C-alpha cells in the first residue's frame, strides 16, 4: 500500500468506526479493515496493520483482556488514549 500508515480500527459502534475511518483516510492513512467490531475479528487482521485503534469496551472482551491482547499481538508500541463522546 505504498508509504501509507495502515491502521486497524476495532470499534463495535458502526457510527464511531465510520467516523474514525473517515478521519484517518482524510489524513493519508490506509484503513486495513473497517468492519472490525470485536477482539476476535481484530485478531484476524492485526498482522496487516502498522497500528491499532482499539475500543476498550468491546462486547467480547474485558478491558484487561484487550490490553493483554495488545501487548501480545506483535505491535512495537502501545499508546492508550481514552475518550468519552
C-alpha positions in Angstrom: 0.0 0.0 0.0 2.9 2.4 -0.6 4.0 4.8 2.1 0.7 4.9 3.9 0.4 4.0 7.6 -2.0 1.1 7.8 -4.5 1.4 10.7 -6.8 -1.3 12.1 -9.9 0.2 13.7 -11.5 -2.1 16.3 -14.8 -0.5 17.4 -18.2 -2.1 17.9 -20.1 1.1 17.2 -20.5 1.4 13.5 -21.0 5.1 13.7 -17.8 5.7 15.7 -15.9 3.3 13.5 -17.0 5.1 10.3 -16.1 8.5 11.8 -12.6 7.3 12.7 -12.2 5.6 9.2 -13.1 8.9 7.5 -10.7 10.9 9.8 -7.8 8.5 9.1 -8.5 8.3 5.4 -8.6 12.1 5.1 -5.1 12.2 6.7 -3.5 9.8 4.3 -3.8 6.6 6.4 -4.9 3.4 4.8 -7.6 1.7 6.8 -6.8 -2.0 6.7 -10.3 -3.3 7.7 -13.1 -1.0 8.7 -15.7 -3.6 9.7 -14.0 -5.0 12.8 -16.2 -4.8 15.8 -14.8 -7.4 18.1 -11.5 -8.6 19.5 -12.0 -11.9 17.8 -12.2 -10.2 14.4 -9.3 -8.0 15.2 -7.0 -11.0 15.7 -7.5 -11.9 12.1 -6.4 -8.6 10.7 -3.7 -7.3 13.2 -0.8 -8.6 11.1 -1.8 -6.4 8.2 -1.5 -3.1 10.0 1.1 -0.7 11.4 -1.1 0.3 14.4 -4.4 -0.5 16.1 -7.1 1.8 17.4 -8.9 -0.4 19.9 -12.1 0.3 21.8 -11.5 -1.0 25.4 -15.2 -1.7 25.9 -15.8 -4.3 23.3 -18.7 -6.7 23.9 -16.5 -9.8 23.6 -13.6 -8.7 25.9 -13.0 -7.1 29.3 -10.6 -4.1 29.2 -7.8 -6.2 30.8 -8.2 -8.8 28.1 -8.0 -6.2 25.4 -4.8 -4.7 26.9 -3.3 -8.1 27.3 -4.0 -8.8 23.6 -2.4 -5.6 22.6 0.8 -6.5 24.4 1.0 -9.9 22.7 -0.1 -9.0 19.2 3.3 -8.0 17.9 2.9 -4.3 17.6 6.1 -2.4 18.7 4.5 0.2 21.0 1.2 0.9 22.8 -0.3 4.3 23.3 -3.6 4.4 25.3 -6.0 7.3 24.7 -9.3 7.2 26.5 -12.2 9.5 25.4 -15.9 9.7 26.0 -18.0 11.5 23.4 
